[in-house]
Structures are given as structure tokens and as C-alpha cells.
């Protein structure tokens, strides 16, 4: 290996570590709030539909801005957007403290979503810039661990902080972790010079058959996971023997399980058909969702959460690998922006649709509906992706 190649590899490893730590810290701060936000919203008078609107506001603004910011980062560089997003993350954390109505809280979530559009997809595009050919699943799966561990430990930590110190400290903790990420990137993260595609196009990204299949999967996967994360706290709160910290454990377990298997399933995806793993993972998630309304004990819910994590672990690295492969042609920022926008579309529709179902029929039917939708999406995904051979 030449000295130039060695230096390039050393630099890419350093960038990987900086972004891994920064994204973990930022997602930890975000994850602290997620399972507690429904309770906070209810304290402000939110109905099931309004809880859905509060969560959807975050995802809607992400969906609108991610493709645009992703393409801009392909042309102008990644660092400036990551820094601006993390700065807004830090500042907006304090706005949660002064929420006086569901309208105000929804507005805060919308701004928070714009900040998120600048951080996660751009960081993913930065990592994808130097993803090795043939090793996309392992490389992107390993980086995804940073997001999943942050989101996984966040709910657990958030439940503990709330019980010990109250809700205000939860939001202050989110600000602290976001500020740590901002400082790390400001000081240590270099610009991703020389890797951008001037011809990057959102339309071109959406025109790829591989992208069409994986984007459809991401919408449906996010719909299923969004229903689980938003309404599991609402459903389990009806069971008097389950505390807020235990609710945090349930959500954390599913996400941490996904994180722990990312690198292993990424290697499997690199060696075989990625579409088969996506189908298998989706089926496990769907079956787990359908079981939740019939479970009563913490131990039973723990097993369901574990299987949701396993299902996601099977499918996500494969989907990320497909996006990275397509991103070499259409621009990684555009590809990752589209992929994360698909996730946001699922996250937007899930709380709103299932929130309406909860208000009309009760929380029991939230997970029945989500599980059925997830199952029905599998043959549609296969019809789209099977001809690509991935």
C-alpha cells in the first residue's frame, strides 16, 4: 500500500471515529426525550391525534428539508450543515422547557426536525463517501450503531432522569449532549473535500429502481417502528405495574438489539442477497407488532421488543448498503437525503394515522393496524426490488 493510500485510510478512520462519537452523543440527547414526550404532551392537554401531530411535525420538517440539504451538501460540503444542525439542536432543547401549549410544542418539534435534517443524513453521506465497494453493508452498518446506541440508551436514561430529577432536567440533558457533539465536530471534523458530485440530483435518486424499492421499504419500516415508539408508552401506561423507567427499557432494548447485530448482518448482506434479509426482517417486525395488544406483563413485552430489534437488525444494514451503492451514481447526499426522507414520511403518517385509530377505536387497534400494514408491504417491496438482483 502506498504512503498516499495509507494516509487516506488513516484520515477516513479518524473521520469515522469523530462522526461516530458525535452522532452517538446527539442521538443520545434526542433519545432521552422520545418516550417521555407523549406524557409531556398529555400534560399540556394533547389528545391521541395531537400526540401524533407533535411527532409528525418533527418528521414532516425533516422530510421537506432532507433532500434539499442532502443535495446542497453534495455540492458545498458536509461540515457546515452538520455544525449548524447541532447548534440548533442545542438551542432548541431549551425551547421545550417553556412549552405552554400543544401548538407551541408542535412548533418546537418542527424546528427540531429541520435541525435533524442537517445532521443525520449529511453525516451518513459523509461516511458513505469513503465506503468500500463490496463492503457497504458492513461499513454503513457499523456507523449506524452510533445512531442506534444513542437512541437505544436515550430512552432508558431519560426514564431514569425523569424519575430522579423531573422533566426539566431531561431537556437540559438533551442540550448538554447536543452541545458536546457540536464542540467535537467544530474542533476535529475536517471538510469532506473532493468527494462531492456537482451533478447530484434528487430526481435521479428517485428514478433508480434500487432506490425505489429501498425507499418503499423505508417508508413502511418507519411506519411500523414509529407506531411502536410513539404509542407503546401510551399503551403500557394503562398497565399500572409498568413504570416510566421500564417503558424506557422496552424501547431501549429493541434499539440496542438492532445496534448489536448491525455489523454482523451487514457482513451477511455483503455476502448474499440484501432483499431477502429485508423481507425476513420486515416479517419479524410485523409479527411482533401484532402480538403487543395481547401481552400484559413486562416480561412478555420485553420479548416482543427484542424481536422488533432483531427484525430491524436484519433489514436496515441491507437497505443502507443498497442506498450507498446507488449513491455512487446519484450523489451520496441526495441518496441519503431521499432515504431519510422516506423514513420521515413513515414517521409522519404513523403517529397521525394510528393516533386517529386510537381516538376512534382504542389503543388496542394501533398495533394490529400497524402489523397488518407492515405484512402487506412485503410482497409490494419484493415486486419492486426482485428484478434488480440485490
Wavefront OBJ file of the C-alpha trace (Angstrom):
o trace
v 0.000 0.000 0.000
v 1.364 3.449 -0.983
v 2.029 6.211 1.522
v -0.766 8.258 -0.074
v -3.241 5.386 0.290
v -2.162 4.819 3.897
v -2.686 8.485 4.741
v -6.087 8.465 3.054
v -7.160 5.380 5.021
v -5.889 6.882 8.288
v -7.844 10.080 7.611
v -11.028 8.173 6.789
v -10.741 6.169 10.034
v -10.291 9.400 12.002
v -13.351 10.986 10.362
v -15.344 7.816 11.018
v -14.497 7.949 14.732
v -15.288 11.673 15.042
v -18.694 11.291 13.407
v -19.426 8.069 15.297
v -18.885 9.765 18.671
v -20.681 12.963 17.649
v -23.742 11.245 16.216
v -23.934 8.922 19.231
v -23.956 11.902 21.592
v -26.540 13.810 19.532
v -28.837 10.790 19.242
v -28.465 10.060 22.947
v -29.810 13.535 23.672
v -32.664 13.071 21.208
v -33.472 9.593 22.510
v -33.754 10.829 26.088
v -36.903 12.760 25.159
v -38.706 10.391 22.762
v -40.502 8.015 25.181
v -41.403 10.840 27.570
v -42.783 13.282 25.009
v -46.260 11.673 24.887
v -46.621 12.193 28.655
v -45.328 15.770 28.363
v -47.794 16.438 25.548
v -50.674 14.943 27.549
v -49.807 17.265 30.456
v -50.424 20.140 28.029
v -53.813 18.715 27.075
v -52.890 16.754 23.941
v -55.277 14.082 22.628
v -54.060 10.993 20.770
v -54.325 12.877 17.468
v -52.350 15.821 18.852
v -49.638 13.492 20.125
v -49.419 12.211 16.563
v -49.217 15.782 15.244
v -46.383 16.655 17.634
v -44.328 13.686 16.470
v -45.303 14.187 12.840
v -44.239 17.849 12.925
v -40.666 16.729 13.554
v -40.767 14.176 10.754
v -42.573 16.499 8.312
v -39.917 19.202 8.504
v -37.213 16.531 8.154
v -38.940 15.136 5.077
v -39.170 18.542 3.416
v -35.606 19.671 4.097
v -33.527 16.485 3.943
v -33.440 16.029 0.153
v -32.579 19.701 -0.371
v -29.886 19.791 2.321
v -28.504 16.444 1.158
v -28.068 17.744 -2.375
v -26.562 21.015 -1.113
v -24.043 19.044 0.936
v -23.056 17.155 -2.237
v -22.136 20.496 -3.769
v -20.930 22.655 -0.864
v -19.522 20.209 1.670
v -20.807 18.355 4.711
v -19.302 20.070 7.781
v -21.187 23.372 7.685
v -24.575 21.644 7.698
v -23.622 19.232 10.480
v -22.404 22.114 12.664
v -25.474 24.278 12.043
v -27.804 21.379 12.795
v -26.051 20.513 16.049
v -26.119 24.159 17.131
v -29.878 24.318 16.570
v -30.228 21.002 18.438
v -28.588 22.622 21.457
v -30.603 25.838 21.392
v -33.984 24.208 20.683
v -33.580 21.961 23.721
v -34.250 24.993 25.928
v -37.414 25.837 23.979
v -39.031 22.612 25.195
v -38.769 23.940 28.752
v -41.053 26.884 28.031
v -43.774 24.976 26.154
v -47.176 26.248 27.300
v -49.470 24.589 24.753
v -49.618 21.766 22.237
v -49.350 24.373 19.463
v -46.084 25.697 20.862
v -44.702 22.200 21.384
v -45.580 21.269 17.794
v -43.729 24.361 16.521
v -40.659 23.423 18.581
v -40.728 19.930 17.109
v -40.884 21.343 13.569
v -37.733 23.417 14.143
v -36.073 20.406 15.771
v -36.869 18.404 12.631
v -35.149 20.990 10.422
v -32.031 20.677 12.572
v -32.179 16.900 12.306
v -32.281 17.204 8.504
v -28.868 18.875 8.682
v -27.200 16.282 10.904
v -28.073 12.620 10.371
v -28.408 12.279 6.564
v -25.389 14.536 5.970
v -23.275 12.568 8.459
v -24.397 9.351 6.757
v -23.468 10.794 3.359
v -20.031 11.773 4.718
v -19.443 8.186 5.878
v -20.775 6.772 2.591
v -18.277 8.966 0.698
v -15.480 6.552 1.624
v -17.484 3.312 1.946
v -15.530 0.459 0.244
v -17.086 -1.275 -2.751
v -18.389 -4.696 -1.781
v -18.310 -3.762 1.900
v -21.162 -1.264 2.021
v -23.313 -3.320 4.381
v -20.587 -3.796 6.983
v -19.292 -0.216 6.715
v -22.657 1.542 6.914
v -23.991 -0.981 9.415
v -21.076 -0.251 11.728
v -21.702 3.503 11.550
v -25.423 3.033 12.124
v -24.516 1.581 15.515
v -23.730 5.130 16.685
v -27.287 6.293 15.953
v -28.930 3.185 17.323
v -26.937 3.089 20.556
v -27.687 6.771 21.122
v -31.399 6.246 20.521
v -31.265 2.969 22.452
v -29.673 4.202 25.665
v -31.518 7.532 25.446
v -34.991 6.272 26.469
v -33.505 4.274 29.335
v -31.507 7.258 30.567
v -34.460 9.594 30.031
v -36.796 7.472 32.158
v -34.268 7.396 34.995
v -33.565 11.147 34.818
v -37.290 11.972 34.849
v -37.972 9.792 37.885
v -34.999 11.209 39.819
v -34.888 14.868 38.756
v -38.007 15.734 36.743
v -38.835 16.592 33.134
v -36.886 19.870 33.009
v -33.632 18.016 33.633
v -34.463 15.709 30.728
v -34.488 18.654 28.317
v -31.333 20.139 29.856
v -29.613 16.786 29.352
v -30.597 16.856 25.682
v -28.984 20.280 25.368
v -25.784 19.048 27.027
v -25.321 16.046 24.741
v -26.049 18.132 21.639
v -23.507 20.743 22.733
v -20.857 18.037 23.209
v -21.442 16.832 19.632
v -21.205 20.386 18.291
v -17.889 21.059 20.034
v -16.348 17.772 18.840
v -17.274 18.444 15.202
v -16.270 22.116 15.363
v -12.763 21.286 16.582
v -11.944 17.950 14.987
v -14.082 17.323 11.882
v -12.429 18.298 8.558
v -14.391 19.223 5.448
v -15.120 16.368 3.015
v -13.202 17.945 0.163
v -13.023 16.256 -3.211
v -15.879 13.767 -2.816
v -18.900 15.779 -3.968
v -20.893 15.255 -7.158
v -21.841 18.506 -8.871
v -24.389 16.601 -10.959
v -26.128 15.160 -7.920
v -29.880 15.076 -8.429
v -32.822 14.248 -6.193
v -34.878 13.304 -9.282
v -32.114 10.971 -10.431
v -32.021 9.356 -6.993
v -35.775 8.742 -7.090
v -35.530 7.320 -10.617
v -33.256 4.432 -9.652
v -35.143 1.102 -9.387
v -32.931 0.069 -6.476
v -33.763 3.315 -4.724
v -37.490 2.929 -5.402
v -37.541 -0.449 -3.706
v -35.484 0.536 -0.698
v -37.373 3.832 -0.275
v -40.694 1.968 -0.206
v -39.255 -0.382 2.408
v -38.040 2.556 4.498
v -41.463 4.223 4.496
v -43.164 1.035 5.666
v -40.436 0.186 8.177
v -40.618 3.687 9.674
v -44.408 3.458 9.841
v -44.105 0.256 11.887
v -41.308 1.467 14.168
v -42.934 4.886 14.545
v -46.172 3.314 15.767
v -44.204 1.208 18.229
v -42.119 4.056 19.670
v -44.904 6.641 19.895
v -47.746 4.519 21.233
v -46.014 1.825 23.293
v -45.648 4.345 26.174
v -49.349 5.200 25.873
v -50.448 1.548 25.865
v -48.128 0.386 28.655
v -49.059 3.344 30.856
v -52.505 1.716 31.159
v -50.800 -1.225 32.891
v -50.331 0.038 36.440
v -47.412 -2.285 37.214
v -45.141 -0.828 34.472
v -43.147 2.327 35.337
v -41.721 5.009 33.042
v -38.219 3.598 33.525
v -39.468 0.154 32.426
v -41.052 1.730 29.356
v -37.638 3.200 28.617
v -36.123 -0.279 28.980
v -38.579 -1.727 26.445
v -37.812 0.852 23.774
v -34.103 0.821 24.561
v -33.908 -2.960 24.277
v -35.345 -3.002 20.757
v -32.967 -0.308 19.531
v -29.868 -1.658 21.305
v -30.608 -5.141 19.934
v -30.676 -3.653 16.444
v -27.363 -1.915 17.135
v -25.600 -5.024 18.434
v -26.366 -7.015 15.284
v -25.627 -4.258 12.732
v -22.071 -5.266 11.880
v -22.869 -8.999 11.705
v -25.930 -8.612 9.495
v -24.033 -6.042 7.420
v -21.408 -8.683 6.606
v -24.151 -11.158 5.720
v -25.698 -8.546 3.425
v -22.352 -8.015 1.675
v -22.084 -11.766 1.003
v -25.658 -12.508 -0.120
v -28.954 -11.061 -1.350
v -29.839 -7.953 0.565
v -33.503 -8.057 -0.461
v -34.048 -11.429 1.258
v -32.763 -10.037 4.565
v -35.039 -7.018 4.229
v -38.073 -9.277 3.703
v -37.174 -11.523 6.649
v -36.631 -8.566 8.969
v -39.907 -6.920 7.938
v -41.857 -10.127 8.621
v -40.415 -10.401 12.147
v -41.270 -6.765 12.928
v -44.830 -7.202 11.630
v -45.458 -10.335 13.704
v -44.079 -8.669 16.829
v -46.352 -5.645 16.430
v -49.411 -7.867 16.060
v -48.564 -9.610 19.346
v -48.275 -6.472 21.513
v -52.005 -5.895 22.233
v -52.261 -9.407 23.664
v -49.328 -9.048 26.072
v -49.836 -7.998 29.686
v -46.603 -8.467 31.611
v -43.333 -6.571 31.393
v -41.509 -9.812 30.536
v -43.809 -10.540 27.578
v -43.408 -7.013 26.233
v -39.648 -7.359 26.672
v -39.600 -10.389 24.347
v -41.699 -8.564 21.725
v -39.343 -5.582 21.894
v -36.367 -7.907 21.462
v -37.849 -9.387 18.289
v -38.613 -5.944 16.869
v -34.930 -5.142 17.374
v -33.856 -8.377 15.664
v -36.149 -7.708 12.696
v -34.745 -4.225 12.213
v -31.199 -5.557 12.560
v -31.781 -7.939 9.665
v -33.190 -5.328 7.307
v -31.505 -1.965 7.954
v -27.845 -2.736 7.032
v -29.020 -4.298 3.768
v -31.124 -1.242 2.954
v -28.228 1.079 3.800
v -25.912 -0.931 1.550
v -28.317 -0.576 -1.386
v -28.576 3.186 -0.825
v -24.783 3.531 -0.686
v -24.403 1.601 -3.952
v -26.954 3.850 -5.653
v -25.370 6.949 -4.075
v -22.165 6.474 -6.068
v -24.178 7.333 -9.156
v -26.612 9.952 -7.898
v -24.592 11.562 -5.086
v -24.433 10.252 -1.528
v -26.083 13.357 -0.108
v -29.025 13.031 -2.498
v -29.330 9.286 -1.869
v -29.097 9.556 1.919
v -31.430 12.548 1.898
v -34.031 10.564 -0.053
v -33.595 7.516 2.211
v -34.063 9.557 5.367
v -36.972 11.433 3.810
v -38.652 8.065 3.228
v -38.143 7.335 6.908
v -39.699 10.682 7.808
v -42.728 10.007 5.611
v -43.316 6.810 7.572
v -42.810 8.655 10.844
v -45.232 11.380 9.743
v -48.035 9.075 8.725
v -47.678 6.573 11.575
v -48.492 8.885 14.518
v -51.266 10.675 12.636
v -53.000 7.578 11.281
v -52.565 5.425 14.378
v -53.417 8.398 16.606
v -56.747 8.674 14.825
v -57.294 4.935 15.215
v -56.569 5.184 18.945
v -59.062 8.013 19.378
v -61.758 6.143 17.408
v -61.262 2.522 18.452
v -58.769 2.450 21.336
v -55.055 1.761 21.721
v -55.509 -1.996 21.188
v -56.005 -1.487 17.449
v -52.933 0.709 16.937
v -50.569 -2.257 16.817
v -53.000 -4.542 14.981
v -53.268 -1.988 12.197
v -49.510 -1.318 12.066
v -48.671 -5.017 11.954
v -51.093 -5.664 9.089
v -49.723 -2.712 7.100
v -46.179 -3.993 7.620
v -47.117 -7.501 6.418
v -48.915 -6.196 3.327
v -45.887 -4.110 2.341
v -43.628 -7.169 1.951
v -44.960 -8.521 -1.395
v -45.061 -4.993 -2.827
v -41.414 -4.422 -1.880
v -40.418 -7.763 -3.400
v -42.195 -6.952 -6.671
v -40.196 -3.726 -6.952
v -36.762 -4.947 -5.867
v -36.556 -8.543 -7.145
v -35.639 -7.554 -10.722
v -32.578 -5.609 -9.554
v -30.835 -8.721 -8.242
v -29.677 -7.074 -4.986
l 1 2 3 4 5 6 7 8 9 10 11 12 13 14 15 16 17 18 19 20 21 22 23 24 25 26 27 28 29 30 31 32 33 34 35 36 37 38 39 40 41 42 43 44 45 46 47 48 49 50 51 52 53 54 55 56 57 58 59 60 61 62 63 64 65 66 67 68 69 70 71 72 73 74 75 76 77 78 79 80 81 82 83 84 85 86 87 88 89 90 91 92 93 94 95 96 97 98 99 100 101 102 103 104 105 106 107 108 109 110 111 112 113 114 115 116 117 118 119 120 121 122 123 124 125 126 127 128 129 130 131 132 133 134 135 136 137 138 139 140 141 142 143 144 145 146 147 148 149 150 151 152 153 154 155 156 157 158 159 160 161 162 163 164 165 166 167 168 169 170 171 172 173 174 175 176 177 178 179 180 181 182 183 184 185 186 187 188 189 190 191 192 193 194 195 196 197 198 199 200 201 202 203 204 205 206 207 208 209 210 211 212 213 214 215 216 217 218 219 220 221 222 223 224 225 226 227 228 229 230 231 232 233 234 235 236 237 238 239 240 241 242 243 244 245 246 247 248 249 250 251 252 253 254 255 256 257 258 259 260 261 262 263 264 265 266 267 268 269 270 271 272 273 274 275 276 277 278 279 280 281 282 283 284 285 286 287 288 289 290 291 292 293 294 295 296 297 298 299 300 301 302 303 304 305 306 307 308 309 310 311 312 313 314 315 316 317 318 319 320 321 322 323 324 325 326 327 328 329 330 331 332 333 334 335 336 337 338 339 340 341 342 343 344 345 346 347 348 349 350 351 352 353 354 355 356 357 358 359 360 361 362 363 364 365 366 367 368 369 370 371 372 373 374 375 376 377 378 379 380 381 382 383 384 385 386 387 388 389 390
